[in-house]
Amino acid sequence: MDEDDIFPRRSDDPLLALQRQDLDPLSIDELAGRIAVLEAEIARTRAKSESAVNHKASADALFKR
């Protein structure tokens, strides 16, 4: 499954803009900061995904699917 199938791209898509950003002008400290922010966002996204899976499992158990 292609990533574009999951996340359709719009011209104002922030993920697309992030991927296209030129990293050459960034310093090592700026790159480290960027990595820290992206890792925090990955952790936040994983936590939300886990919460959604748990919520769905609870609902399925409640309605005995």
PDBQT receptor file of N, H, CA, C and O in Angstrom, charges set to zero:
ATOM      1  N   MET A   1       0.851  -1.173   0.000  1.00  0.00    +0.000 N 
ATOM      2  CA  MET A   1       0.000   0.000   0.000  1.00  0.00    +0.000 C 
ATOM      3  C   MET A   1       0.896   1.236   0.000  1.00  0.00    +0.000 C 
ATOM      4  O   MET A   1       1.817   1.355   0.808  1.00  0.00    +0.000 OA
ATOM      5  N   ASP A   2       0.617   2.122  -0.894  1.00  0.00    +0.000 N 
ATOM      6  H   ASP A   2      -0.131   2.026  -1.550  1.00  0.00    +0.000 HD
ATOM      7  CA  ASP A   2       1.393   3.343  -1.041  1.00  0.00    +0.000 C 
ATOM      8  C   ASP A   2       0.982   4.368   0.011  1.00  0.00    +0.000 C 
ATOM      9  O   ASP A   2      -0.184   4.444   0.396  1.00  0.00    +0.000 OA
ATOM     10  N   GLU A   3       1.947   5.150   0.466  1.00  0.00    +0.000 N 
ATOM     11  H   GLU A   3       2.895   5.089   0.153  1.00  0.00    +0.000 HD
ATOM     12  CA  GLU A   3       1.671   6.173   1.483  1.00  0.00    +0.000 C 
ATOM     13  C   GLU A   3       0.633   7.176   0.984  1.00  0.00    +0.000 C 
ATOM     14  O   GLU A   3      -0.162   7.680   1.777  1.00  0.00    +0.000 OA
ATOM     15  N   ASP A   4       0.628   7.472  -0.313  1.00  0.00    +0.000 N 
ATOM     16  H   ASP A   4       1.274   7.063  -0.956  1.00  0.00    +0.000 HD
ATOM     17  CA  ASP A   4      -0.352   8.408  -0.863  1.00  0.00    +0.000 C 
ATOM     18  C   ASP A   4      -1.768   7.856  -0.803  1.00  0.00    +0.000 C 
ATOM     19  O   ASP A   4      -2.733   8.621  -0.802  1.00  0.00    +0.000 OA
ATOM     20  N   ASP A   5      -1.903   6.529  -0.751  1.00  0.00    +0.000 N 
ATOM     21  H   ASP A   5      -1.120   5.907  -0.752  1.00  0.00    +0.000 HD
ATOM     22  CA  ASP A   5      -3.229   5.929  -0.590  1.00  0.00    +0.000 C 
ATOM     23  C   ASP A   5      -3.772   6.184   0.809  1.00  0.00    +0.000 C 
ATOM     24  O   ASP A   5      -4.977   6.359   0.989  1.00  0.00    +0.000 OA
ATOM     25  N   ILE A   6      -2.888   6.205   1.791  1.00  0.00    +0.000 N 
ATOM     26  H   ILE A   6      -1.909   6.063   1.644  1.00  0.00    +0.000 HD
ATOM     27  CA  ILE A   6      -3.292   6.423   3.174  1.00  0.00    +0.000 C 
ATOM     28  C   ILE A   6      -3.497   7.909   3.443  1.00  0.00    +0.000 C 
ATOM     29  O   ILE A   6      -4.494   8.313   4.041  1.00  0.00    +0.000 OA
ATOM     30  N   PHE A   7      -2.549   8.707   2.997  1.00  0.00    +0.000 N 
ATOM     31  H   PHE A   7      -1.739   8.379   2.511  1.00  0.00    +0.000 HD
ATOM     32  CA  PHE A   7      -2.576  10.142   3.231  1.00  0.00    +0.000 C 
ATOM     33  C   PHE A   7      -2.587  10.870   1.893  1.00  0.00    +0.000 C 
ATOM     34  O   PHE A   7      -1.524  11.211   1.375  1.00  0.00    +0.000 OA
ATOM     35  N   PRO A   8      -3.766  11.117   1.322  1.00  0.00    +0.000 N 
ATOM     36  CA  PRO A   8      -3.801  11.847   0.058  1.00  0.00    +0.000 C 
ATOM     37  C   PRO A   8      -3.119  13.204   0.207  1.00  0.00    +0.000 C 
ATOM     38  O   PRO A   8      -3.298  13.895   1.211  1.00  0.00    +0.000 OA
ATOM     39  N   ARG A   9      -2.340  13.574  -0.799  1.00  0.00    +0.000 N 
ATOM     40  H   ARG A   9      -2.195  13.013  -1.614  1.00  0.00    +0.000 HD
ATOM     41  CA  ARG A   9      -1.562  14.811  -0.725  1.00  0.00    +0.000 C 
ATOM     42  C   ARG A   9      -2.355  15.988  -1.285  1.00  0.00    +0.000 C 
ATOM     43  O   ARG A   9      -2.948  15.905  -2.360  1.00  0.00    +0.000 OA
ATOM     44  N   ARG A  10      -2.349  17.070  -0.540  1.00  0.00    +0.000 N 
ATOM     45  H   ARG A  10      -1.867  17.137   0.333  1.00  0.00    +0.000 HD
ATOM     46  CA  ARG A  10      -2.906  18.336  -0.991  1.00  0.00    +0.000 C 
ATOM     47  C   ARG A  10      -1.732  19.281  -1.207  1.00  0.00    +0.000 C 
ATOM     48  O   ARG A  10      -0.635  19.047  -0.700  1.00  0.00    +0.000 OA
ATOM     49  N   SER A  11      -1.963  20.320  -1.942  1.00  0.00    +0.000 N 
ATOM     50  H   SER A  11      -2.854  20.510  -2.354  1.00  0.00    +0.000 HD
ATOM     51  CA  SER A  11      -0.873  21.254  -2.208  1.00  0.00    +0.000 C 
ATOM     52  C   SER A  11      -0.414  21.961  -0.933  1.00  0.00    +0.000 C 
ATOM     53  O   SER A  11       0.735  22.396  -0.852  1.00  0.00    +0.000 OA
ATOM     54  N   ASP A  12      -1.290  22.081   0.059  1.00  0.00    +0.000 N 
ATOM     55  H   ASP A  12      -2.223  21.727  -0.006  1.00  0.00    +0.000 HD
ATOM     56  CA  ASP A  12      -0.926  22.743   1.315  1.00  0.00    +0.000 C 
ATOM     57  C   ASP A  12      -0.634  21.739   2.439  1.00  0.00    +0.000 C 
ATOM     58  O   ASP A  12      -0.679  22.098   3.615  1.00  0.00    +0.000 OA
ATOM     59  N   ASP A  13      -0.338  20.493   2.084  1.00  0.00    +0.000 N 
ATOM     60  H   ASP A  13      -0.302  20.201   1.128  1.00  0.00    +0.000 HD
ATOM     61  CA  ASP A  13      -0.080  19.429   3.053  1.00  0.00    +0.000 C 
ATOM     62  C   ASP A  13       1.197  19.729   3.838  1.00  0.00    +0.000 C 
ATOM     63  O   ASP A  13       2.265  19.845   3.235  1.00  0.00    +0.000 OA
ATOM     64  N   PRO A  14       1.118  19.858   5.168  1.00  0.00    +0.000 N 
ATOM     65  CA  PRO A  14       2.312  20.164   5.956  1.00  0.00    +0.000 C 
ATOM     66  C   PRO A  14       3.376  19.066   5.907  1.00  0.00    +0.000 C 
ATOM     67  O   PRO A  14       4.568  19.363   6.000  1.00  0.00    +0.000 OA
ATOM     68  N   LEU A  15       2.968  17.807   5.763  1.00  0.00    +0.000 N 
ATOM     69  H   LEU A  15       2.000  17.566   5.688  1.00  0.00    +0.000 HD
ATOM     70  CA  LEU A  15       3.958  16.729   5.656  1.00  0.00    +0.000 C 
ATOM     71  C   LEU A  15       4.737  16.835   4.357  1.00  0.00    +0.000 C 
ATOM     72  O   LEU A  15       5.948  16.615   4.336  1.00  0.00    +0.000 OA
ATOM     73  N   LEU A  16       4.060  17.166   3.292  1.00  0.00    +0.000 N 
ATOM     74  H   LEU A  16       3.076  17.345   3.309  1.00  0.00    +0.000 HD
ATOM     75  CA  LEU A  16       4.722  17.343   2.009  1.00  0.00    +0.000 C 
ATOM     76  C   LEU A  16       5.691  18.522   2.070  1.00  0.00    +0.000 C 
ATOM     77  O   LEU A  16       6.809  18.440   1.562  1.00  0.00    +0.000 OA
ATOM     78  N   ALA A  17       5.263  19.607   2.686  1.00  0.00    +0.000 N 
ATOM     79  H   ALA A  17       4.355  19.674   3.099  1.00  0.00    +0.000 HD
ATOM     80  CA  ALA A  17       6.143  20.766   2.839  1.00  0.00    +0.000 C 
ATOM     81  C   ALA A  17       7.365  20.412   3.686  1.00  0.00    +0.000 C 
ATOM     82  O   ALA A  17       8.473  20.865   3.399  1.00  0.00    +0.000 OA
ATOM     83  N   LEU A  18       7.166  19.612   4.717  1.00  0.00    +0.000 N 
ATOM     84  H   LEU A  18       6.266  19.245   4.950  1.00  0.00    +0.000 HD
ATOM     85  CA  LEU A  18       8.270  19.183   5.577  1.00  0.00    +0.000 C 
ATOM     86  C   LEU A  18       9.272  18.349   4.789  1.00  0.00    +0.000 C 
ATOM     87  O   LEU A  18      10.481  18.531   4.932  1.00  0.00    +0.000 OA
ATOM     88  N   GLN A  19       8.779  17.443   3.965  1.00  0.00    +0.000 N 
ATOM     89  H   GLN A  19       7.797  17.295   3.849  1.00  0.00    +0.000 HD
ATOM     90  CA  GLN A  19       9.642  16.576   3.167  1.00  0.00    +0.000 C 
ATOM     91  C   GLN A  19      10.429  17.362   2.120  1.00  0.00    +0.000 C 
ATOM     92  O   GLN A  19      11.547  16.985   1.767  1.00  0.00    +0.000 OA
ATOM     93  N   ARG A  20       9.857  18.430   1.635  1.00  0.00    +0.000 N 
ATOM     94  H   ARG A  20       8.949  18.736   1.922  1.00  0.00    +0.000 HD
ATOM     95  CA  ARG A  20      10.506  19.214   0.580  1.00  0.00    +0.000 C 
ATOM     96  C   ARG A  20      11.458  20.274   1.114  1.00  0.00    +0.000 C 
ATOM     97  O   ARG A  20      12.203  20.875   0.340  1.00  0.00    +0.000 OA
ATOM     98  N   GLN A  21      11.447  20.511   2.409  1.00  0.00    +0.000 N 
ATOM     99  H   GLN A  21      10.842  20.022   3.038  1.00  0.00    +0.000 HD
ATOM    100  CA  GLN A  21      12.281  21.563   2.979  1.00  0.00    +0.000 C 
ATOM    101  C   GLN A  21      13.756  21.247   2.749  1.00  0.00    +0.000 C 
ATOM    102  O   GLN A  21      14.205  20.125   2.980  1.00  0.00    +0.000 OA
ATOM    103  N   ASP A  22      14.493  22.240   2.296  1.00  0.00    +0.000 N 
ATOM    104  H   ASP A  22      14.128  23.152   2.109  1.00  0.00    +0.000 HD
ATOM    105  CA  ASP A  22      15.930  22.108   2.063  1.00  0.00    +0.000 C 
ATOM    106  C   ASP A  22      16.645  22.083   3.411  1.00  0.00    +0.000 C 
ATOM    107  O   ASP A  22      16.543  23.033   4.187  1.00  0.00    +0.000 OA
ATOM    108  N   LEU A  23      17.358  21.010   3.687  1.00  0.00    +0.000 N 
ATOM    109  H   LEU A  23      17.440  20.238   3.056  1.00  0.00    +0.000 HD
ATOM    110  CA  LEU A  23      18.061  20.865   4.962  1.00  0.00    +0.000 C 
ATOM    111  C   LEU A  23      19.477  21.429   4.912  1.00  0.00    +0.000 C 
ATOM    112  O   LEU A  23      20.116  21.579   5.953  1.00  0.00    +0.000 OA
ATOM    113  N   ASP A  24      19.972  21.743   3.726  1.00  0.00    +0.000 N 
ATOM    114  H   ASP A  24      19.452  21.622   2.880  1.00  0.00    +0.000 HD
ATOM    115  CA  ASP A  24      21.348  22.216   3.587  1.00  0.00    +0.000 C 
ATOM    116  C   ASP A  24      21.664  23.462   4.427  1.00  0.00    +0.000 C 
ATOM    117  O   ASP A  24      22.747  23.523   5.008  1.00  0.00    +0.000 OA
ATOM    118  N   PRO A  25      20.780  24.445   4.519  1.00  0.00    +0.000 N 
ATOM    119  CA  PRO A  25      21.140  25.643   5.283  1.00  0.00    +0.000 C 
ATOM    120  C   PRO A  25      21.086  25.471   6.811  1.00  0.00    +0.000 C 
ATOM    121  O   PRO A  25      21.486  26.378   7.541  1.00  0.00    +0.000 OA
ATOM    122  N   LEU A  26      20.606  24.341   7.295  1.00  0.00    +0.000 N 
ATOM    123  H   LEU A  26      20.281  23.604   6.702  1.00  0.00    +0.000 HD
ATOM    124  CA  LEU A  26      20.453  24.142   8.734  1.00  0.00    +0.000 C 
ATOM    125  C   LEU A  26      21.781  23.738   9.371  1.00  0.00    +0.000 C 
ATOM    126  O   LEU A  26      22.559  22.970   8.805  1.00  0.00    +0.000 OA
ATOM    127  N   SER A  27      22.013  24.279  10.562  1.00  0.00    +0.000 N 
ATOM    128  H   SER A  27      21.381  24.903  11.021  1.00  0.00    +0.000 HD
ATOM    129  CA  SER A  27      23.205  23.919  11.321  1.00  0.00    +0.000 C 
ATOM    130  C   SER A  27      23.005  22.566  11.990  1.00  0.00    +0.000 C 
ATOM    131  O   SER A  27      21.902  22.019  11.989  1.00  0.00    +0.000 OA
ATOM    132  N   ILE A  28      24.063  22.040  12.551  1.00  0.00    +0.000 N 
ATOM    133  H   ILE A  28      24.959  22.484  12.552  1.00  0.00    +0.000 HD
ATOM    134  CA  ILE A  28      23.969  20.764  13.270  1.00  0.00    +0.000 C 
ATOM    135  C   ILE A  28      23.002  20.884  14.436  1.00  0.00    +0.000 C 
ATOM    136  O   ILE A  28      22.218  19.968  14.684  1.00  0.00    +0.000 OA
ATOM    137  N   ASP A  29      23.046  22.005  15.157  1.00  0.00    +0.000 N 
ATOM    138  H   ASP A  29      23.683  22.749  14.955  1.00  0.00    +0.000 HD
ATOM    139  CA  ASP A  29      22.116  22.209  16.274  1.00  0.00    +0.000 C 
ATOM    140  C   ASP A  29      20.671  22.294  15.788  1.00  0.00    +0.000 C 
ATOM    141  O   ASP A  29      19.763  21.760  16.426  1.00  0.00    +0.000 OA
ATOM    142  N   GLU A  30      20.464  22.962  14.667  1.00  0.00    +0.000 N 
ATOM    143  H   GLU A  30      21.202  23.396  14.149  1.00  0.00    +0.000 HD
ATOM    144  CA  GLU A  30      19.112  23.063  14.114  1.00  0.00    +0.000 C 
ATOM    145  C   GLU A  30      18.615  21.690  13.647  1.00  0.00    +0.000 C 
ATOM    146  O   GLU A  30      17.447  21.350  13.831  1.00  0.00    +0.000 OA
ATOM    147  N   LEU A  31      19.504  20.916  13.047  1.00  0.00    +0.000 N 
ATOM    148  H   LEU A  31      20.453  21.192  12.897  1.00  0.00    +0.000 HD
ATOM    149  CA  LEU A  31      19.126  19.566  12.637  1.00  0.00    +0.000 C 
ATOM    150  C   LEU A  31      18.790  18.695  13.846  1.00  0.00    +0.000 C 
ATOM    151  O   LEU A  31      17.829  17.927  13.810  1.00  0.00    +0.000 OA
ATOM    152  N   ALA A  32      19.571  18.812  14.909  1.00  0.00    +0.000 N 
ATOM    153  H   ALA A  32      20.352  19.436  14.938  1.00  0.00    +0.000 HD
ATOM    154  CA  ALA A  32      19.297  18.048  16.136  1.00  0.00    +0.000 C 
ATOM    155  C   ALA A  32      17.953  18.457  16.725  1.00  0.00    +0.000 C 
ATOM    156  O   ALA A  32      17.191  17.608  17.187  1.00  0.00    +0.000 OA
ATOM    157  N   GLY A  33      17.663  19.745  16.710  1.00  0.00    +0.000 N 
ATOM    158  H   GLY A  33      18.282  20.435  16.335  1.00  0.00    +0.000 HD
ATOM    159  CA  GLY A  33      16.370  20.227  17.202  1.00  0.00    +0.000 C 
ATOM    160  C   GLY A  33      15.224  19.709  16.362  1.00  0.00    +0.000 C 
ATOM    161  O   GLY A  33      14.177  19.327  16.885  1.00  0.00    +0.000 OA
ATOM    162  N   ARG A  34      15.430  19.698  15.062  1.00  0.00    +0.000 N 
ATOM    163  H   ARG A  34      16.281  20.008  14.638  1.00  0.00    +0.000 HD
ATOM    164  CA  ARG A  34      14.406  19.184  14.145  1.00  0.00    +0.000 C 
ATOM    165  C   ARG A  34      14.142  17.703  14.415  1.00  0.00    +0.000 C 
ATOM    166  O   ARG A  34      12.992  17.265  14.448  1.00  0.00    +0.000 OA
ATOM    167  N   ILE A  35      15.206  16.946  14.604  1.00  0.00    +0.000 N 
ATOM    168  H   ILE A  35      16.140  17.302  14.577  1.00  0.00    +0.000 HD
ATOM    169  CA  ILE A  35      15.065  15.517  14.901  1.00  0.00    +0.000 C 
ATOM    170  C   ILE A  35      14.300  15.316  16.202  1.00  0.00    +0.000 C 
ATOM    171  O   ILE A  35      13.430  14.449  16.281  1.00  0.00    +0.000 OA
ATOM    172  N   ALA A  36      14.617  16.111  17.226  1.00  0.00    +0.000 N 
ATOM    173  H   ALA A  36      15.324  16.815  17.163  1.00  0.00    +0.000 HD
ATOM    174  CA  ALA A  36      13.925  15.991  18.515  1.00  0.00    +0.000 C 
ATOM    175  C   ALA A  36      12.428  16.271  18.366  1.00  0.00    +0.000 C 
ATOM    176  O   ALA A  36      11.597  15.563  18.934  1.00  0.00    +0.000 OA
ATOM    177  N   VAL A  37      12.099  17.296  17.607  1.00  0.00    +0.000 N 
ATOM    178  H   VAL A  37      12.774  17.872  17.146  1.00  0.00    +0.000 HD
ATOM    179  CA  VAL A  37      10.686  17.638  17.395  1.00  0.00    +0.000 C 
ATOM    180  C   VAL A  37       9.981  16.530  16.620  1.00  0.00    +0.000 C 
ATOM    181  O   VAL A  37       8.857  16.153  16.953  1.00  0.00    +0.000 OA
ATOM    182  N   LEU A  38      10.638  16.010  15.591  1.00  0.00    +0.000 N 
ATOM    183  H   LEU A  38      11.550  16.315  15.321  1.00  0.00    +0.000 HD
ATOM    184  CA  LEU A  38      10.028  14.933  14.797  1.00  0.00    +0.000 C 
ATOM    185  C   LEU A  38       9.861  13.660  15.618  1.00  0.00    +0.000 C 
ATOM    186  O   LEU A  38       8.849  12.971  15.489  1.00  0.00    +0.000 OA
ATOM    187  N   GLU A  39      10.839  13.339  16.460  1.00  0.00    +0.000 N 
ATOM    188  H   GLU A  39      11.661  13.899  16.565  1.00  0.00    +0.000 HD
ATOM    189  CA  GLU A  39      10.714  12.157  17.328  1.00  0.00    +0.000 C 
ATOM    190  C   GLU A  39       9.570  12.324  18.324  1.00  0.00    +0.000 C 
ATOM    191  O   GLU A  39       8.853  11.366  18.613  1.00  0.00    +0.000 OA
ATOM    192  N   ALA A  40       9.398  13.537  18.849  1.00  0.00    +0.000 N 
ATOM    193  H   ALA A  40       9.981  14.315  18.614  1.00  0.00    +0.000 HD
ATOM    194  CA  ALA A  40       8.280  13.797  19.761  1.00  0.00    +0.000 C 
ATOM    195  C   ALA A  40       6.954  13.645  19.028  1.00  0.00    +0.000 C 
ATOM    196  O   ALA A  40       5.993  13.123  19.592  1.00  0.00    +0.000 OA
ATOM    197  N   GLU A  41       6.893  14.095  17.782  1.00  0.00    +0.000 N 
ATOM    198  H   GLU A  41       7.674  14.519  17.324  1.00  0.00    +0.000 HD
ATOM    199  CA  GLU A  41       5.667  13.963  16.996  1.00  0.00    +0.000 C 
ATOM    200  C   GLU A  41       5.386  12.498  16.673  1.00  0.00    +0.000 C 
ATOM    201  O   GLU A  41       4.230  12.076  16.663  1.00  0.00    +0.000 OA
ATOM    202  N   ILE A  42       6.422  11.731  16.412  1.00  0.00    +0.000 N 
ATOM    203  H   ILE A  42       7.361  12.074  16.420  1.00  0.00    +0.000 HD
ATOM    204  CA  ILE A  42       6.248  10.289  16.176  1.00  0.00    +0.000 C 
ATOM    205  C   ILE A  42       5.689   9.625  17.431  1.00  0.00    +0.000 C 
ATOM    206  O   ILE A  42       4.772   8.809  17.338  1.00  0.00    +0.000 OA
ATOM    207  N   ALA A  43       6.220   9.957  18.587  1.00  0.00    +0.000 N 
ATOM    208  H   ALA A  43       6.965  10.620  18.663  1.00  0.00    +0.000 HD
ATOM    209  CA  ALA A  43       5.730   9.382  19.849  1.00  0.00    +0.000 C 
ATOM    210  C   ALA A  43       4.267   9.764  20.085  1.00  0.00    +0.000 C 
ATOM    211  O   ALA A  43       3.471   8.934  20.524  1.00  0.00    +0.000 OA
ATOM    212  N   ARG A  44       3.915  11.016  19.794  1.00  0.00    +0.000 N 
ATOM    213  H   ARG A  44       4.562  11.690  19.438  1.00  0.00    +0.000 HD
ATOM    214  CA  ARG A  44       2.540  11.484  19.973  1.00  0.00    +0.000 C 
ATOM    215  C   ARG A  44       1.601  10.740  19.024  1.00  0.00    +0.000 C 
ATOM    216  O   ARG A  44       0.497  10.354  19.409  1.00  0.00    +0.000 OA
ATOM    217  N   THR A  45       2.046  10.541  17.785  1.00  0.00    +0.000 N 
ATOM    218  H   THR A  45       2.942  10.854  17.472  1.00  0.00    +0.000 HD
ATOM    219  CA  THR A  45       1.236   9.839  16.794  1.00  0.00    +0.000 C 
ATOM    220  C   THR A  45       1.058   8.376  17.169  1.00  0.00    +0.000 C 
ATOM    221  O   THR A  45      -0.036   7.828  17.036  1.00  0.00    +0.000 OA
ATOM    222  N   ARG A  46       2.128   7.743  17.636  1.00  0.00    +0.000 N 
ATOM    223  H   ARG A  46       3.017   8.188  17.744  1.00  0.00    +0.000 HD
ATOM    224  CA  ARG A  46       2.028   6.337  18.065  1.00  0.00    +0.000 C 
ATOM    225  C   ARG A  46       1.085   6.191  19.251  1.00  0.00    +0.000 C 
ATOM    226  O   ARG A  46       0.304   5.241  19.309  1.00  0.00    +0.000 OA
ATOM    227  N   ALA A  47       1.151   7.118  20.193  1.00  0.00    +0.000 N 
ATOM    228  H   ALA A  47       1.786   7.889  20.147  1.00  0.00    +0.000 HD
ATOM    229  CA  ALA A  47       0.266   7.072  21.362  1.00  0.00    +0.000 C 
ATOM    230  C   ALA A  47      -1.192   7.217  20.932  1.00  0.00    +0.000 C 
ATOM    231  O   ALA A  47      -2.064   6.523  21.453  1.00  0.00    +0.000 OA
ATOM    232  N   LYS A  48      -1.455   8.106  19.994  1.00  0.00    +0.000 N 
ATOM    233  H   LYS A  48      -0.746   8.670  19.570  1.00  0.00    +0.000 HD
ATOM    234  CA  LYS A  48      -2.821   8.297  19.498  1.00  0.00    +0.000 C 
ATOM    235  C   LYS A  48      -3.305   7.044  18.782  1.00  0.00    +0.000 C 
ATOM    236  O   LYS A  48      -4.450   6.625  18.950  1.00  0.00    +0.000 OA
ATOM    237  N   SER A  49      -2.427   6.450  17.983  1.00  0.00    +0.000 N 
ATOM    238  H   SER A  49      -1.496   6.790  17.846  1.00  0.00    +0.000 HD
ATOM    239  CA  SER A  49      -2.781   5.224  17.269  1.00  0.00    +0.000 C 
ATOM    240  C   SER A  49      -3.095   4.098  18.249  1.00  0.00    +0.000 C 
ATOM    241  O   SER A  49      -4.080   3.380  18.077  1.00  0.00    +0.000 OA
ATOM    242  N   GLU A  50      -2.270   3.944  19.266  1.00  0.00    +0.000 N 
ATOM    243  H   GLU A  50      -1.470   4.528  19.407  1.00  0.00    +0.000 HD
ATOM    244  CA  GLU A  50      -2.500   2.915  20.283  1.00  0.00    +0.000 C 
ATOM    245  C   GLU A  50      -3.809   3.150  21.011  1.00  0.00    +0.000 C 
ATOM    246  O   GLU A  50      -4.553   2.209  21.287  1.00  0.00    +0.000 OA
ATOM    247  N   SER A  51      -4.089   4.398  21.320  1.00  0.00    +0.000 N 
ATOM    248  H   SER A  51      -3.485   5.162  21.095  1.00  0.00    +0.000 HD
ATOM    249  CA  SER A  51      -5.341   4.740  21.982  1.00  0.00    +0.000 C 
ATOM    250  C   SER A  51      -6.536   4.389  21.101  1.00  0.00    +0.000 C 
ATOM    251  O   SER A  51      -7.546   3.880  21.589  1.00  0.00    +0.000 OA
ATOM    252  N   ALA A  52      -6.417   4.660  19.810  1.00  0.00    +0.000 N 
ATOM    253  H   ALA A  52      -5.597   5.073  19.415  1.00  0.00    +0.000 HD
ATOM    254  CA  ALA A  52      -7.505   4.352  18.885  1.00  0.00    +0.000 C 
ATOM    255  C   ALA A  52      -7.726   2.837  18.781  1.00  0.00    +0.000 C 
ATOM    256  O   ALA A  52      -8.866   2.375  18.743  1.00  0.00    +0.000 OA
ATOM    257  N   VAL A  53      -6.647   2.082  18.735  1.00  0.00    +0.000 N 
ATOM    258  H   VAL A  53      -5.721   2.458  18.766  1.00  0.00    +0.000 HD
ATOM    259  CA  VAL A  53      -6.757   0.620  18.670  1.00  0.00    +0.000 C 
ATOM    260  C   VAL A  53      -7.433   0.093  19.929  1.00  0.00    +0.000 C 
ATOM    261  O   VAL A  53      -8.320  -0.757  19.855  1.00  0.00    +0.000 OA
ATOM    262  N   ASN A  54      -7.012   0.601  21.084  1.00  0.00    +0.000 N 
ATOM    263  H   ASN A  54      -6.291   1.292  21.144  1.00  0.00    +0.000 HD
ATOM    264  CA  ASN A  54      -7.614   0.163  22.352  1.00  0.00    +0.000 C 
ATOM    265  C   ASN A  54      -9.089   0.544  22.423  1.00  0.00    +0.000 C 
ATOM    266  O   ASN A  54      -9.915  -0.236  22.898  1.00  0.00    +0.000 OA
ATOM    267  N   HIS A  55      -9.412   1.737  21.954  1.00  0.00    +0.000 N 
ATOM    268  H   HIS A  55      -8.741   2.370  21.568  1.00  0.00    +0.000 HD
ATOM    269  CA  HIS A  55     -10.802   2.188  21.965  1.00  0.00    +0.000 C 
ATOM    270  C   HIS A  55     -11.654   1.292  21.066  1.00  0.00    +0.000 C 
ATOM    271  O   HIS A  55     -12.760   0.900  21.440  1.00  0.00    +0.000 OA
ATOM    272  N   LYS A  56     -11.133   0.972  19.880  1.00  0.00    +0.000 N 
ATOM    273  H   LYS A  56     -10.235   1.291  19.577  1.00  0.00    +0.000 HD
ATOM    274  CA  LYS A  56     -11.866   0.101  18.961  1.00  0.00    +0.000 C 
ATOM    275  C   LYS A  56     -12.046  -1.287  19.561  1.00  0.00    +0.000 C 
ATOM    276  O   LYS A  56     -13.117  -1.880  19.438  1.00  0.00    +0.000 OA
ATOM    277  N   ALA A  57     -11.008  -1.811  20.210  1.00  0.00    +0.000 N 
ATOM    278  H   ALA A  57     -10.137  -1.329  20.310  1.00  0.00    +0.000 HD
ATOM    279  CA  ALA A  57     -11.110  -3.137  20.831  1.00  0.00    +0.000 C 
ATOM    280  C   ALA A  57     -12.168  -3.127  21.932  1.00  0.00    +0.000 C 
ATOM    281  O   ALA A  57     -12.926  -4.085  22.079  1.00  0.00    +0.000 OA
ATOM    282  N   SER A  58     -12.217  -2.048  22.699  1.00  0.00    +0.000 N 
ATOM    283  H   SER A  58     -11.601  -1.269  22.580  1.00  0.00    +0.000 HD
ATOM    284  CA  SER A  58     -13.233  -1.933  23.755  1.00  0.00    +0.000 C 
ATOM    285  C   SER A  58     -14.640  -1.891  23.158  1.00  0.00    +0.000 C 
ATOM    286  O   SER A  58     -15.559  -2.537  23.661  1.00  0.00    +0.000 OA
ATOM    287  N   ALA A  59     -14.788  -1.137  22.100  1.00  0.00    +0.000 N 
ATOM    288  H   ALA A  59     -14.041  -0.612  21.692  1.00  0.00    +0.000 HD
ATOM    289  CA  ALA A  59     -16.109  -1.043  21.453  1.00  0.00    +0.000 C 
ATOM    290  C   ALA A  59     -16.491  -2.385  20.844  1.00  0.00    +0.000 C 
ATOM    291  O   ALA A  59     -17.642  -2.807  20.958  1.00  0.00    +0.000 OA
ATOM    292  N   ASP A  60     -15.550  -3.058  20.204  1.00  0.00    +0.000 N 
ATOM    293  H   ASP A  60     -14.615  -2.716  20.112  1.00  0.00    +0.000 HD
ATOM    294  CA  ASP A  60     -15.833  -4.379  19.633  1.00  0.00    +0.000 C 
ATOM    295  C   ASP A  60     -16.240  -5.377  20.727  1.00  0.00    +0.000 C 
ATOM    296  O   ASP A  60     -17.152  -6.180  20.533  1.00  0.00    +0.000 OA
ATOM    297  N   ALA A  61     -15.558  -5.318  21.873  1.00  0.00    +0.000 N 
ATOM    298  H   ALA A  61     -14.817  -4.666  22.031  1.00  0.00    +0.000 HD
ATOM    299  CA  ALA A  61     -15.893  -6.218  22.976  1.00  0.00    +0.000 C 
ATOM    300  C   ALA A  61     -17.288  -5.899  23.520  1.00  0.00    +0.000 C 
ATOM    301  O   ALA A  61     -18.050  -6.799  23.874  1.00  0.00    +0.000 OA
ATOM    302  N   LEU A  62     -17.602  -4.628  23.577  1.00  0.00    +0.000 N 
ATOM    303  H   LEU A  62     -16.983  -3.897  23.289  1.00  0.00    +0.000 HD
ATOM    304  CA  LEU A  62     -18.891  -4.217  24.096  1.00  0.00    +0.000 C 
ATOM    305  C   LEU A  62     -20.018  -4.712  23.190  1.00  0.00    +0.000 C 
ATOM    306  O   LEU A  62     -21.061  -5.157  23.669  1.00  0.00    +0.000 OA
ATOM    307  N   PHE A  63     -19.800  -4.630  21.891  1.00  0.00    +0.000 N 
ATOM    308  H   PHE A  63     -18.953  -4.268  21.501  1.00  0.00    +0.000 HD
ATOM    309  CA  PHE A  63     -20.821  -5.032  20.942  1.00  0.00    +0.000 C 
ATOM    310  C   PHE A  63     -20.578  -6.454  20.415  1.00  0.00    +0.000 C 
ATOM    311  O   PHE A  63     -21.264  -6.900  19.495  1.00  0.00    +0.000 OA
ATOM    312  N   LYS A  64     -19.617  -7.155  20.988  1.00  0.00    +0.000 N 
ATOM    313  H   LYS A  64     -19.059  -6.793  21.736  1.00  0.00    +0.000 HD
ATOM    314  CA  LYS A  64     -19.313  -8.561  20.700  1.00  0.00    +0.000 C 
ATOM    315  C   LYS A  64     -19.219  -8.843  19.202  1.00  0.00    +0.000 C 
ATOM    316  O   LYS A  64     -19.952  -9.671  18.661  1.00  0.00    +0.000 OA
ATOM    317  N   ARG A  65     -18.305  -8.138  18.553  1.00  0.00    +0.000 N 
ATOM    318  H   ARG A  65     -17.710  -7.466  18.992  1.00  0.00    +0.000 HD
ATOM    319  CA  ARG A  65     -18.088  -8.386  17.110  1.00  0.00    +0.000 C 
ATOM    320  C   ARG A  65     -17.256  -9.590  16.911  1.00  0.00    +0.000 C 
ATOM    321  O   ARG A  65     -16.966  -9.958  15.773  1.00  0.00    +0.000 OA
TER     322      ARG A  65
